[in-house]
Amino acid sequence: MKLKLLGALGATALVINGCGGSASSDSTSADRAALVAQGQQTFRFDTFGDETKWTDVLQMEQVVSSVSPATALSVGLKVDSDAIPPDLAAAIKAGQVDLNDPANTIALVKLNAVIGVKGTVQNINGHDTLTRVGFTCALCHSTVDNSFASGIGKRLDGWPNRDLDVGLIVSLSPNLQPLADALGTDVPTVKTILTSWGPGKYDPRLNFDGQNGPTVIPPAYGLAGINSITYTGDGSDIQYWNRYVAVTQMGGHGSFSDARIGVNVTNGSDDRVSSKLEGLQAYQLSLAAPMPPAGSFDVAAAARGKAVFENQGGCSTCHSGPQFTDANTRLHPPSDSMAEPETPSYAARSATKLYRTSPLKGVWQHAPYFHNGSAATLADVVNTYNTKLGLGLSAPQAADLVEYLKSL
């Protein structure tokens, strides 16, 4: 069965309940709500014109058109169940939709149901054809709750998609020669680099320095009150990194410049990025870190672990304050990072040459850990600190500390 488009994707809006007060405060609250709603639309659906890169150069519309929904799900793409009309959802559940048919991928893209994928679908010779494709922030920084099926469910904006194999997807481009030329290498080498990343990892510096050292996709939630929001604290707010990614990584139309890293990029003759940054930041700052699921940690052990965190473990020295980070007051040398030394050093490739202390709210959710994903579990994180810093934690203390981290 081919997917029949039984309805259009309704516009989404984030509703924020304002407190009572003066007309002025009500107006301010309404303006803020409108800005956040605008940012949500940008985060979910705006490509900033990056079709110029992904369609005109890399020809990714051919890749998307050739893969089935089952294959797309297997490389970490997610489907928004709220974008699927009820009759179609029922047919999928009943097994009446062929998830191995690439035509159904195009149908899902037409519904705006594939998270982070924005496509133009036209009827050509009686067949729906994907003619242009671009990508949005949500591709990497949203996932789903799997409430419909694995990889299909309600959106979880801000949650890093640690299933998404970005490198593998990009490696399927039929025209990698421009990237090979930019890196001064050949296409087979580019494919080897891209496929080496694995799920949940991406290298946002590769196209500038040619070094291969991917980082794990970070969460975009729990950032309110934190200024240095990247692993290396390059910018003073999210707008810096959003501009960097939108222009230099996504290929959106606009400009980014930072003399510290020798980057000065302008795409297109128009600016489709700058006017979106304020709203995009407002939406991201509205995304709270998720609470741990009920029953997911031992309450009594977590209480003991809190004492270890604040005392013998010394964790609160850097993971301080309500956000569990000292990022607003200082950055740290690479020698302080439990993931260093590494080759190449990610800090050395950044503007600050330093690392930010990662905030811990919601840390239970986004394994693996450290900027390069070198710790698979929270137990690995604790063991690494215990060993490298000689904390002298006993096995029961280490286990209690893990339970506390799972509670945050």
VEXDO-351141 format. One line per 4 residues: number of its first residue (from 1); for each residue x, y, z of C-alpha. Coordinates in Angstrom, 3 decimals. Layout:
residues N
NUM) X,Y,Z; ... $
This chain:
residues 408
1) 0.000,0.000,0.000; 1.299,3.462,-0.910; 0.838,6.227,1.633; -2.170,8.380,0.806 $
5) -1.845,11.945,1.989; -5.091,12.247,3.899; -4.369,15.600,5.493; -1.832,18.355,5.757 $
9) 0.485,18.802,8.669; -1.109,21.350,10.946; 0.874,24.325,12.106; 2.429,23.839,15.511 $
13) 2.519,26.423,18.273; 3.967,26.498,21.728; 1.458,27.848,24.248; 2.911,29.647,27.222 $
17) 0.590,30.650,30.045; 1.441,34.149,31.230; 0.967,35.281,34.801; -1.628,37.856,35.633 $
21) -0.536,41.485,35.787; -0.556,44.773,33.973; -1.359,45.233,30.313; 2.319,45.914,29.743 $
25) 3.394,42.618,31.325; 0.688,40.767,29.399; 1.975,42.340,26.195; 5.547,41.382,27.052 $
29) 4.474,37.832,27.823; 2.553,37.618,24.559; 5.528,38.954,22.609; 7.796,36.401,24.268 $
33) 5.369,33.588,23.509; 5.215,34.684,19.874; 9.016,34.759,19.673; 9.285,31.260,21.156 $
37) 6.613,29.963,18.752; 8.514,31.519,15.847; 11.683,29.844,17.096; 9.948,26.491,17.308 $
41) 8.957,26.741,13.652; 12.516,27.689,12.742; 13.991,24.831,14.765; 11.659,22.256,13.249 $
45) 11.123,23.374,9.688; 13.552,26.104,8.513; 16.426,25.066,6.253; 17.806,28.611,5.915 $
49) 17.973,27.863,2.184; 20.417,24.990,2.653; 18.861,23.156,-0.296; 21.568,24.969,-2.266 $
53) 24.105,22.659,-0.604; 22.160,19.446,-0.067; 20.302,19.424,-3.409; 22.238,21.539,-5.885 $
57) 25.673,20.263,-4.834; 25.421,16.992,-2.911; 22.233,15.782,-4.659; 20.815,14.313,-1.470 $
61) 17.298,14.367,-2.875; 18.380,11.323,-4.890; 19.491,9.565,-1.723; 16.298,10.321,0.195 $
65) 14.196,9.228,-2.786; 15.966,5.897,-3.002; 15.686,4.711,0.607; 12.682,3.035,2.172 $
69) 11.137,4.126,5.482; 12.633,1.006,7.070; 16.118,1.952,5.867; 15.654,5.563,6.934 $
73) 14.699,4.436,10.428; 17.686,2.086,10.548; 20.131,5.000,10.098; 18.430,7.015,12.825 $
77) 15.953,9.211,11.023; 12.813,9.766,13.101; 9.154,10.122,12.155; 6.705,12.473,13.869 $
81) 3.564,10.444,14.562; 1.513,13.636,15.014; 2.151,14.475,11.354; 0.609,11.190,10.173 $
85) -3.171,11.343,9.525; -5.201,8.922,11.697; -6.339,6.707,8.826; -2.791,6.336,7.593 $
89) -1.525,5.642,11.108; -4.083,2.869,11.437; -2.986,1.387,8.118; 0.660,1.406,9.207 $
93) -0.204,-0.324,12.472; -2.217,-2.901,10.566; 0.769,-3.700,8.363; -0.987,-2.402,5.257 $
97) 1.794,0.055,4.359; 4.964,-1.234,2.741; 7.779,0.270,4.792; 10.282,-1.165,2.317 $
101) 8.955,0.994,-0.522; 10.974,4.210,-1.154; 7.829,5.860,-2.509; 6.512,5.851,1.031 $
105) 9.564,7.784,2.216; 8.654,10.510,-0.265; 5.082,10.465,1.014; 6.290,10.913,4.600 $
109) 8.552,13.785,3.551; 5.584,15.392,1.817; 3.705,15.218,5.121; 6.605,16.942,6.949 $
113) 6.713,13.789,9.046; 10.431,12.953,8.744; 11.967,15.029,11.506; 14.571,17.492,10.279 $
117) 13.994,16.715,6.597; 12.274,19.407,4.520; 11.455,18.460,0.969; 9.734,19.783,-2.117 $
121) 7.565,17.076,-3.662; 6.108,17.586,-7.137; 3.872,15.438,-9.288; 5.921,14.490,-12.329 $
125) 4.366,12.183,-14.898; 1.766,11.104,-12.377; 4.250,10.272,-9.607; 5.199,12.202,-6.498 $
129) 8.860,13.127,-6.944; 11.215,14.673,-4.422; 12.851,17.501,-6.356; 14.597,19.402,-3.552 $
133) 15.614,18.578,-0.015; 17.138,20.472,2.886; 17.714,19.845,6.557; 16.764,21.661,9.749 $
137) 18.089,21.945,13.314; 15.703,19.189,14.384; 17.519,16.581,12.306; 20.251,16.252,14.942 $
141) 18.658,17.880,17.968; 15.284,16.140,18.156; 14.151,12.576,18.554; 10.830,10.847,19.318 $
145) 9.364,8.965,22.251; 8.815,5.748,20.211; 5.173,5.738,21.337; 3.956,4.621,17.894 $
149) 6.818,2.282,17.002; 10.594,2.270,17.198; 11.724,5.536,15.648; 8.152,6.803,15.290 $
153) 6.432,8.871,17.948; 5.914,12.314,19.406; 8.676,14.861,18.996; 11.197,15.407,21.764 $
157) 12.796,18.689,20.741; 16.211,19.394,22.182; 16.998,15.702,22.778; 20.122,14.760,20.813 $
161) 19.468,12.121,18.191; 22.176,9.687,19.225; 20.806,7.112,16.739; 21.405,9.363,13.736 $
165) 24.327,8.285,11.575; 25.013,11.629,9.911; 28.286,10.539,8.364; 26.833,7.420,6.786 $
169) 23.900,9.385,5.369; 26.130,12.074,3.838; 28.508,9.406,2.485; 25.681,8.209,0.227 $
173) 25.772,11.465,-1.745; 26.343,10.792,-5.456; 28.548,13.902,-5.640; 31.144,13.991,-2.861 $
177) 33.792,15.479,-5.154; 33.265,19.072,-3.905; 33.887,17.942,-0.329; 36.916,15.936,-1.431 $
181) 38.271,19.000,-3.224; 37.722,21.165,-0.141; 39.633,18.673,2.007; 42.366,18.184,-0.564 $
185) 41.756,14.455,-0.831; 39.780,11.951,-2.877; 36.217,10.668,-2.670; 37.083,7.223,-1.199 $
189) 38.940,8.958,1.643; 35.955,11.236,2.275; 33.680,8.197,2.449; 36.045,6.517,4.906 $
193) 36.047,9.610,7.130; 32.280,10.014,7.087; 31.517,6.370,7.775; 34.006,6.301,10.656 $
197) 31.860,8.616,12.802; 29.069,6.227,13.718; 25.639,6.985,15.189; 25.199,10.152,17.219 $
201) 28.483,11.767,16.199; 29.420,14.664,13.943; 32.562,16.697,13.268; 31.705,20.412,12.905 $
205) 35.335,21.364,12.192; 36.243,18.858,9.471; 35.449,21.151,6.551; 37.847,23.803,7.881 $
209) 40.871,21.984,9.250; 40.587,18.603,7.505; 41.094,16.714,10.764; 38.767,13.876,11.693 $
213) 37.601,14.020,15.305; 33.823,13.846,15.682; 31.993,14.849,18.838; 28.733,13.466,20.136 $
217) 25.655,15.466,19.173; 24.896,17.590,22.268; 21.480,18.176,23.801; 19.790,21.501,23.035 $
221) 17.778,21.490,26.261; 18.611,22.743,29.751; 20.618,25.707,28.435; 18.727,28.543,30.153 $
225) 21.101,30.525,32.338; 24.225,29.123,30.655; 26.314,31.403,28.463; 29.048,29.073,27.167 $
229) 26.823,26.519,25.505; 29.281,24.583,23.319; 31.827,21.984,24.395; 34.555,24.611,24.105 $
233) 32.571,27.718,25.022; 33.356,29.507,21.772; 30.442,31.934,21.872; 28.730,33.935,24.603 $
237) 25.251,32.677,23.709; 23.440,30.141,21.555; 23.117,32.564,18.662; 26.864,32.288,17.975 $
241) 26.714,28.517,17.544; 23.383,28.582,15.728; 24.867,30.961,13.164; 28.006,28.838,12.872 $
245) 26.016,25.661,12.253; 23.368,27.248,10.026; 25.941,28.811,7.695; 29.091,26.689,7.835 $
249) 27.591,23.226,8.409; 24.039,23.249,7.106; 24.916,25.522,4.194; 22.223,28.092,4.940 $
253) 22.231,31.473,3.215; 24.025,34.033,5.349; 27.413,34.845,6.841; 29.611,33.657,9.677 $
257) 33.006,35.026,10.646; 35.362,34.332,13.543; 38.999,35.341,13.203; 39.956,33.087,16.131 $
261) 39.400,30.010,13.988; 40.082,31.645,10.640; 36.557,31.114,9.386; 34.827,33.629,7.127 $
265) 31.956,32.147,5.133; 29.141,33.704,3.121; 26.582,31.565,1.317; 24.200,33.002,-1.246 $
269) 23.383,36.623,-1.923; 20.641,36.842,0.711; 20.555,36.381,4.499; 18.043,33.794,5.671 $
273) 19.733,33.234,9.027; 20.143,36.459,11.015; 16.458,37.294,11.445; 15.755,33.792,12.778 $
277) 18.440,33.652,15.483; 16.629,35.499,18.276; 13.537,33.327,18.051; 15.567,30.157,17.632 $
281) 17.532,30.951,20.779; 14.342,31.794,22.696; 12.858,28.424,21.778; 15.971,26.502,22.743 $
285) 16.132,28.302,26.085; 12.519,27.281,26.716; 13.437,23.587,26.502; 13.926,22.212,29.998 $
289) 16.094,19.186,30.636; 13.921,16.052,30.981; 13.266,14.596,34.398; 14.460,11.015,34.939 $
293) 11.721,8.393,34.463; 10.054,7.113,37.619; 11.857,4.094,38.981; 14.956,4.657,36.865 $
297) 17.282,5.161,39.846; 17.656,4.046,43.470; 16.471,6.980,45.624; 18.358,5.956,48.752 $
301) 21.567,5.324,46.819; 21.173,8.660,45.015; 20.969,10.445,48.371; 24.239,8.839,49.404 $
305) 25.699,9.621,45.994; 24.885,13.314,46.440; 27.173,13.368,49.455; 29.929,11.726,47.406 $
309) 29.352,14.271,44.605; 29.719,17.205,46.988; 32.533,15.843,49.158; 35.038,13.078,48.367 $
313) 34.236,13.042,44.654; 34.845,16.785,44.369; 32.385,16.929,41.469; 30.627,20.077,42.690 $
317) 33.855,22.064,42.402; 33.198,22.408,38.679; 29.675,21.005,38.277; 28.326,23.785,40.482 $
321) 25.186,25.853,40.862; 21.672,25.091,39.648; 22.916,24.225,36.151; 25.724,22.008,37.526 $
325) 28.393,23.898,35.594; 30.867,26.711,36.183; 30.756,27.603,32.478; 29.580,31.155,33.151 $
329) 32.700,31.980,35.147; 35.534,29.974,33.609; 36.666,27.504,30.987; 39.185,24.737,31.595 $
333) 42.469,23.689,29.958; 42.475,20.425,27.988; 44.413,18.773,30.809; 41.261,19.034,32.960 $
337) 39.233,16.996,30.478; 38.806,13.314,31.193; 38.628,12.721,27.418; 42.081,14.160,26.792 $
341) 44.684,13.534,25.582; 43.096,12.741,22.250; 44.253,13.000,18.654; 43.204,15.343,17.241 $
345) 42.441,17.421,20.327; 39.006,18.928,19.875; 39.872,21.907,22.066; 42.904,22.688,19.902 $
349) 40.574,22.983,16.907; 38.268,25.480,18.622; 38.285,29.232,19.167; 38.964,29.134,22.909 $
353) 41.334,26.135,22.971; 39.578,25.289,26.257; 36.691,23.135,27.498; 33.466,24.024,29.240 $
357) 32.218,22.001,32.207; 29.176,20.191,30.844; 25.881,20.835,32.668; 24.411,17.703,34.230 $
361) 20.648,18.226,34.184; 19.213,15.429,32.049; 22.568,13.621,31.918; 20.752,10.301,32.411 $
365) 19.346,10.689,28.889; 22.235,11.335,26.545; 24.828,8.560,26.646; 27.612,8.236,25.552 $
369) 29.542,10.809,27.575; 32.427,13.278,27.278; 32.621,15.392,24.142; 33.976,12.487,22.089 $
373) 31.693,9.794,23.507; 34.598,7.880,25.016; 32.567,6.921,28.103; 29.694,4.632,27.182 $
377) 27.851,4.818,30.519; 27.673,6.936,33.642; 29.535,4.165,35.443; 32.337,4.608,32.902 $
381) 32.340,8.350,33.610; 32.678,7.820,37.360; 35.349,5.151,36.929; 37.349,7.430,34.638 $
385) 37.333,10.275,37.159; 38.071,7.907,40.018; 41.080,6.455,38.213; 42.548,9.569,36.593 $
389) 42.124,11.838,39.616; 42.871,9.224,42.230; 39.670,9.942,44.142; 39.851,6.721,46.095 $
393) 36.132,6.027,45.811; 35.092,2.555,46.911; 32.921,0.453,44.625; 29.787,1.212,46.725 $
397) 30.564,4.952,46.645; 31.044,4.877,42.888; 27.763,3.018,42.450; 25.961,5.547,44.672 $
401) 27.417,8.428,42.663; 26.097,6.868,39.463; 22.615,6.690,40.984; 22.820,10.373,41.910 $
405) 23.805,11.328,38.364; 20.869,9.282,37.052; 18.575,11.341,39.298; 19.512,14.736,37.887 $
